Amino acid sequence: MPDVLLKNVLNQASSSVKLSDFRGKVILLDFWATWCSACIGNFPKVDALAERFSDSLEVLMVTAEDSATVRKFVSSHGPIPHVVLTGDKVLNMLFPNRIIPHYVWIDPQGIYLGATDILELTDVRVRQILRGNSALGHVKKDMDTSIPLYSSTDLPVDQTLHYSVLVKGWNPGLPSGTQDIYQGKVIVGKMMTNASYQDIYTLLAYGLFALSDVPAHPSSMFFMVKDTSMFKNEYFNYELRTTVADAGNLYRNMLADLSRYFPYKVEFNKEMRPYWALRLLGGKVAEASISKSMDLKRLLSRLNGLSEQMPVLDETGLGMEFKGSFGKDVIDLDGLKPELRSLGVELVLAHKEMYRFVLSDKETIDHVQLNQQ
């Protein structure tokens, strides 16, 4: 392994170091970033391990972010008790990775052993390396999410009429989140990685509501499950691809696909429900002398954020032409109503048929409602 010079070093007498400076110790390279919550969440475990093996383990915190960004992070989160390498490009080239946190192990003789996830950061692992046992468990292999999950690059993606894969369990080589899959400018698929049941069904609910005449709202979604811990804490990696012609049915296809394997059923039906109708007051919008405006879309978003019991729907007929500005200290609808009237609009209680997303266990009783927020 090349003994390269590493610059932009913090928490060290010199502004540069070499890996050979720590020869005789186990070296743990912790690749991280100030925006990576998983990295930061693992700091206590890294710190504790380094403290227990202070004479035989050296932790180097490696980030591509510049020193100013790291210092700002330290000022708000507290000191990092290790050597910190900022603005790194060298180590990322030597030990390429896609997903952080990423932990690289180098033995006391300077030999690269491999990369792992957080589960390998144990006393047992450090002692084994110090005794000359270089075998690592929980080896981390970052995966390329630009191709279908777990597939060969030989798969003819452009000719794929339907593709889906569902794998149970957390994969440290994948990010946590959702990715749209495009064919041209059309979304023909979704990829969800390290996602819980709750994550997956929340996405499906919002997707179905986006295709209806009523936007998603907490009062329109009910997760009625008995085992809330399983619902929140069991993770999956899932992808479904369809065709451009069938793209409009993407969310319904995902729902049907997952219902074959997941222990839940979903009802997405219309029923008569109350809502707040945003309507014109006296037939026109009042003139408002304001310096900063809020368009109708943002206004509706704020109103729905304040209305927990029922959605707020636009019935002004203004499209996106309405402009209005409201005080930041308003925390409920009642406090906002006078300002709405001053701009020529009002909230009126009304009823109409609207969709409702209800998820429940397939074969259980005594359900409890889970707050999906």
C-alpha positions in Angstrom: 0.0 0.0 0.0 1.5 3.4 -1.0 2.6 5.5 1.9 1.1 8.8 0.6 1.3 12.2 2.3 -2.1 13.2 3.7 -2.7 16.9 4.1 -5.4 19.2 5.7 -5.1 17.4 9.1 -6.9 18.5 12.2 -6.3 17.5 15.8 -2.6 16.9 15.1 0.6 18.9 15.8 1.4 18.7 12.1 -1.0 19.6 9.3 0.1 16.5 7.4 0.6 12.8 8.2 1.4 9.5 6.6 -0.2 6.2 7.4 3.3 4.9 8.3 3.3 7.4 11.2 0.9 5.0 13.0 2.8 1.8 12.1 2.6 -0.8 15.0 -1.1 0.1 15.6 -4.3 -1.1 14.0 -5.6 1.7 11.9 -9.3 2.3 11.4 -10.2 4.8 8.7 -13.7 6.1 9.4 -15.1 7.7 6.2 -17.8 10.2 7.2 -19.5 13.6 6.5 -21.1 16.2 8.6 -24.5 15.6 6.8 -24.4 11.8 7.4 -26.7 11.1 10.4 -25.7 7.4 10.4 -22.0 8.4 10.6 -22.6 10.8 13.5 -24.8 8.2 15.2 -21.9 5.8 15.2 -19.4 8.3 16.8 -20.0 7.1 20.4 -19.2 3.5 19.4 -16.0 4.5 17.5 -14.9 6.8 20.4 -15.4 4.1 23.0 -13.5 1.5 21.0 -10.6 3.9 20.5 -10.5 4.7 24.2 -10.4 1.1 25.2 -7.5 0.4 22.8 -5.8 3.8 23.1 -2.3 2.1 22.9 -3.0 -0.2 19.9 -5.7 1.4 17.8 -5.6 4.7 15.8 -8.8 6.1 14.4 -8.5 8.5 11.4 -11.7 10.4 10.5 -11.7 10.9 6.8 -14.0 13.3 5.0 -14.1 15.0 1.6 -15.5 18.1 3.2 -13.2 21.1 3.8 -11.8 22.1 7.2 -14.1 25.1 7.6 -17.1 22.8 7.3 -15.7 20.4 9.8 -14.8 23.2 12.3 -18.3 24.6 12.0 -19.7 21.1 12.8 -17.4 20.7 15.8 -18.4 24.1 17.2 -22.1 22.9 17.3 -21.6 19.1 18.0 -18.5 19.1 20.2 -14.9 18.0 19.6 -13.8 14.9 17.6 -11.2 13.1 19.7 -9.3 11.7 16.7 -7.1 12.7 13.9 -9.4 14.3 11.2 -8.4 14.3 7.5 -10.4 17.0 5.7 -10.8 17.7 2.0 -9.7 14.1 1.3 -9.3 12.8 -2.2 -6.3 10.4 -1.8 -7.8 7.9 0.6 -11.1 7.9 -1.3 -9.1 6.9 -4.4 -7.2 4.2 -2.5 -10.3 2.9 -0.7 -13.2 3.8 -3.0 -16.7 3.8 -1.5 -20.2 4.8 -2.5 -22.0 4.7 0.8 -20.9 6.1 4.2 -20.2 5.3 7.0 -17.4 3.2 5.6 -14.8 1.6 7.8 -11.4 0.5 6.5 -9.0 -1.7 8.5 -5.2 -1.7 8.2 -3.1 -4.0 10.4 -0.1 -3.0 12.5 2.2 -3.9 9.6 0.4 -1.5 7.2 -1.4 -4.2 5.3 -5.0 -3.4 4.1 -7.4 -6.0 5.5 -10.8 -4.8 4.1 -13.8 -2.6 4.6 -16.7 -3.4 7.0 -19.8 -2.0 8.5 -20.3 -0.8 12.1 -21.0 -4.3 13.4 -17.2 -5.1 13.1 -16.2 -2.4 15.5 -15.8 -4.6 18.5 -13.1 -5.5 21.1 -13.0 -9.0 19.7 -12.2 -7.8 16.2 -9.4 -5.5 17.4 -7.8 -8.3 19.5 -8.0 -10.7 16.6 -6.2 -8.3 14.3 -3.5 -7.6 17.0 -3.0 -11.4 17.2 -2.5 -11.6 13.4 -5.9 -12.9 12.5 -6.8 -10.8 9.4 -10.2 -12.4 8.6 -13.0 -9.8 8.7 -16.7 -10.5 9.1 -19.5 -8.2 7.9 -17.5 -7.1 4.9 -19.1 -4.1 3.2 -19.5 -4.2 -0.5 -21.0 -1.0 -1.9 -23.6 -1.6 -4.6 -24.3 0.3 -7.8 -27.8 1.7 -7.6 -27.7 2.9 -11.2 -28.5 -0.7 -12.3 -31.4 -2.9 -11.1 -30.7 -4.2 -7.6 -28.7 -7.4 -7.2 -28.7 -7.9 -11.0 -26.0 -8.3 -13.7 -25.1 -5.4 -15.9 -26.1 -7.7 -18.8 -29.8 -7.3 -18.0 -31.4 -5.5 -21.0 -33.0 -2.7 -19.0 -34.5 -0.9 -21.9 -36.4 -4.1 -23.0 -37.6 -5.0 -19.5 -41.4 -5.1 -19.4 -41.6 -5.8 -15.7 -39.0 -6.2 -13.0 -39.2 -6.4 -9.3 -37.0 -7.6 -6.5 -37.8 -7.7 -2.7 -35.0 -8.5 -0.3 -35.5 -8.6 3.5 -33.0 -7.0 5.8 -30.8 -4.0 6.2 -27.9 -3.7 3.7 -25.1 -1.3 4.8 -23.9 -1.1 1.2 -27.0 0.7 0.2 -28.3 4.2 1.1 -31.6 4.7 2.9 -34.2 6.3 0.8 -36.2 6.3 -2.5 -35.0 6.7 -6.0 -37.1 7.4 -9.1 -36.3 5.3 -12.2 -36.8 7.1 -15.5 -37.2 6.0 -19.1 -36.7 9.2 -21.0 -38.7 11.8 -18.9 -41.2 9.3 -17.6 -40.9 7.7 -14.1 -41.3 4.0 -14.8 -40.1 2.6 -11.5 -39.2 3.1 -7.9 -36.3 1.8 -5.8 -36.6 1.8 -2.0 -33.5 0.8 0.0 -33.2 0.1 3.7 -36.9 1.0 4.0 -39.3 -0.1 6.7 -42.9 -1.3 6.2 -43.9 2.2 7.4 -41.6 3.9 4.9 -42.8 1.8 2.0 -46.6 2.2 2.7 -46.2 5.9 3.3 -44.7 6.3 -0.1 -47.5 4.3 -1.7 -50.1 6.4 0.1 -48.7 9.7 -1.1 -48.3 8.3 -4.6 -51.9 7.2 -4.8 -53.2 10.5 -3.4 -51.0 12.3 -6.0 -53.1 10.6 -8.7 -56.4 11.5 -7.1 -58.3 14.8 -6.9 -57.4 15.3 -3.2 -53.8 15.7 -1.9 -52.4 13.4 0.8 -53.3 14.5 4.4 -52.6 12.8 7.8 -56.4 12.6 8.4 -56.7 10.6 5.1 -54.1 7.9 6.1 -54.6 5.2 8.7 -52.0 2.6 9.6 -53.9 0.1 11.7 -51.4 -2.5 12.8 -51.0 -4.7 15.9 -47.2 -5.0 15.9 -46.0 -1.4 15.6 -42.4 -2.3 16.3 -42.2 -4.7 13.4 -44.0 -2.1 11.2 -41.3 0.5 12.0 -38.2 -1.6 12.4 -38.1 -4.4 9.8 -36.3 -3.3 6.7 -36.4 -4.2 3.0 -34.8 -3.4 -0.3 -37.4 -3.2 -3.0 -37.5 -2.2 -6.7 -40.2 -2.3 -9.3 -39.9 -1.3 -13.0 -42.7 -1.2 -15.5 -43.2 0.4 -19.0 -43.9 3.9 -20.1 -47.4 2.7 -21.2 -48.1 1.4 -17.7 -46.4 4.2 -15.7 -49.7 5.6 -14.6 -50.4 2.4 -12.6 -47.0 2.3 -11.0 -48.2 2.8 -7.4 -51.1 0.3 -7.8 -48.7 -2.2 -9.3 -46.4 -1.8 -6.4 -49.2 -2.2 -3.9 -50.4 -5.4 -5.6 -46.9 -6.7 -5.9 -46.1 -6.2 -2.2 -49.4 -7.5 -1.0 -48.3 -11.0 -2.1 -45.5 -11.0 0.5 -46.3 -8.4 3.2 -48.7 -9.2 6.0 -50.9 -6.2 5.4 -53.9 -5.2 3.3 -54.8 -1.8 2.0 -58.2 -0.2 1.2 -58.1 2.9 -1.0 -61.7 4.0 -1.4 -63.8 7.1 -1.4 -66.1 8.1 1.4 -68.0 11.2 2.4 -65.7 13.3 4.6 -65.5 16.9 5.9 -62.8 19.3 4.7 -62.0 23.0 4.8 -62.8 24.7 1.5 -60.7 27.8 0.7 -63.1 30.1 -1.2 -63.3 33.7 -2.3 -64.9 36.2 0.0 -67.3 38.4 -1.8 -66.1 37.1 -5.2 -62.7 38.7 -5.4 -59.3 38.8 -3.7 -58.5 42.0 -1.9 -55.5 44.1 -2.8 -52.6 43.6 -0.4 -49.6 45.8 0.0 -47.0 43.2 0.9 -43.3 43.0 0.4 -43.0 39.2 0.4 -45.6 37.0 -1.1 -46.7 33.4 -0.8 -48.3 31.7 -3.8 -51.4 29.6 -3.6 -49.5 26.3 -3.6 -47.4 27.3 -0.6 -50.4 28.7 1.2 -52.3 25.5 0.8 -49.3 23.6 2.1 -49.2 25.8 5.2 -52.9 25.6 5.8 -52.8 21.8 5.6 -49.9 21.8 8.0 -52.0 23.7 10.5 -55.2 21.6 10.0 -54.7 18.2 11.6 -58.3 17.0 11.6 -59.2 17.5 7.9 -57.6 18.6 4.6 -57.8 22.1 3.2 -58.8 22.2 -0.5 -58.6 25.1 -3.0 -62.0 26.2 -4.3 -61.0 29.8 -5.2 -60.7 29.0 -9.0 -57.6 31.2 -9.1 -55.1 28.6 -10.1 -51.7 29.8 -8.9 -52.4 33.5 -9.4 -53.2 34.3 -5.7 -50.5 36.1 -3.7 -50.6 36.5 0.0 -48.3 36.8 3.0 -48.9 35.8 6.6 -47.2 36.2 10.0 -44.7 33.5 11.0 -46.1 33.5 14.5 -49.5 32.0 13.5 -49.7 28.5 14.8 -53.3 27.5 14.1 -56.1 28.0 11.6 -58.1 30.2 13.9 -55.2 32.6 14.1 -54.9 32.7 10.4 -58.5 33.2 9.5 -58.5 37.1 10.0 -55.5 37.4 7.7 -57.2 35.3 5.1 -60.3 37.5 5.2 -58.2 40.6 4.8 -57.0 39.1 1.5 -60.4 38.2 0.3 -60.5 34.5 1.0 -62.0 32.4 3.8 -62.2 28.8 5.0 -65.6 27.2 4.8 -66.5 23.8 6.3 -67.8 21.5 3.6 -68.2 17.8 2.7 -67.4 15.7 -0.3 -66.4 12.2 -1.3 -62.6 11.8 -0.8 -60.2 8.9 -0.9 -59.0 7.3 2.3 -55.9 5.1 2.7 -56.4 2.4 5.3 -53.7 -0.2 6.0 -54.4 -3.1 8.4 -53.1 -6.5 9.3 -54.4 -9.3 7.0 -55.5 -11.6 9.8 -55.4 -9.9 13.2 -57.8 -8.2 15.6 -57.5 -5.6 18.3 -55.7 -3.1 16.1 -54.3 0.2 17.3 -53.8 3.2 15.1 -50.2 4.2 14.4 -49.3 7.8 14.0 -47.7 8.0 10.6 -45.9 11.3 11.2 
